[in-house]
Amino acid sequence: MKYFFEYLIFLLISRIVFLFGIEKVKYPAKVIARIFFYLIPIRKKVVMKNLKIAFPELPLKQISEIALKTYISSAVTFLEIIALEKASENEIRSIMRVENEQLLKNKFAENKGLILLTAHFGNWELGAIIMKLVIGNPLIVLSKKQKNKYVTEWMKKIRERFGNSEIYLGISVRELFTALKNKNIVGIVGDQRAPQTSIKINFFNQKTPFFSGFTNLALKLNTPIIAAFAIRQNDFKYKVELHEIVFSENSEINDANIRLLLQQYADLLQAKIIAHPEQWFWMHNIWKYNR
């Protein structure tokens, strides 16, 4: 019953969002963000803690300013995702620009399948949609079920509306293996907090556990990996930046090669965060095991 009422509130918010449309949700987002930052500070302690770990040299005032901008950015992302229920393909194309899209097409043309690796940065959901529209082939998006089953079902509808398909974390490795072996494109958000026993790599000078399952598949099948980041610009449109994750000459499945791939991803993500610190989802308690 709790989840049902939460979903009713969610639907009410969505009706308000539809009045603005995907290009104008920034206006109510700024109001909502300030309400949560100042009056209902959900996850604010985690945000502040993470920012202090990542940027120990910054004064508290600047950390607080970044934290507020983080809430605004997260609110914009959240409302944009809601607006996707009514947004048209042309509207999405009008706010998204993909840099170096030929890299994406060339790697897919190798006919080895493709892993698109992104993060909770900018608007990753819009990024998955524009990737499909640019390359002309659907993505299989790996996602995590929400606690609220009604929201999970709604998110599935949104993610699959433009032709992509969704599978959930916990699916057998064999099914992911089959998807890539069949030359499909798999989209993965790689910055979820991994279990403490996972491989740890350097991220903001912290030994941070990262999920590494996709690297095993990539090494085994020689599947190209492209890191893609949908970065919000000052005009609230997006520039999608693509980077190839480079394999070593010896692509055996071993700890060194797994670390090589993960560290490249973490270094790229860290560089984007340093350039646009408000656009990463600092609400994740990624350094839970560190302090």
Secondary structure, 3 states (H helix, E strand, C coil): CHHHHHHHHHHHHHHHHHHHCCCCCHHHHHHHHHHHHHHCCCCHHHHHHHHHHHCCCCCHHHHHHHHHHHHHHHHHHHHHHHHCCCCCHHHHHHHEEECCHHHHHHHHHCCCCEEEEECCECCHHHHHHHHHHHHCCCEEEEECCCCCHHHHHHHHHHHHCCCCEEEECCCCHHHHHHHHHCCCEEEEECCCCCCCCCCEEEECCEEEECCCHHHHHHHHHCCCEEEEEEEECCCCCEEEEEEEECCCCCCCCCHHHHHHHHHHHHHHHHHHHHHCHHHECCCCCCCCCCC
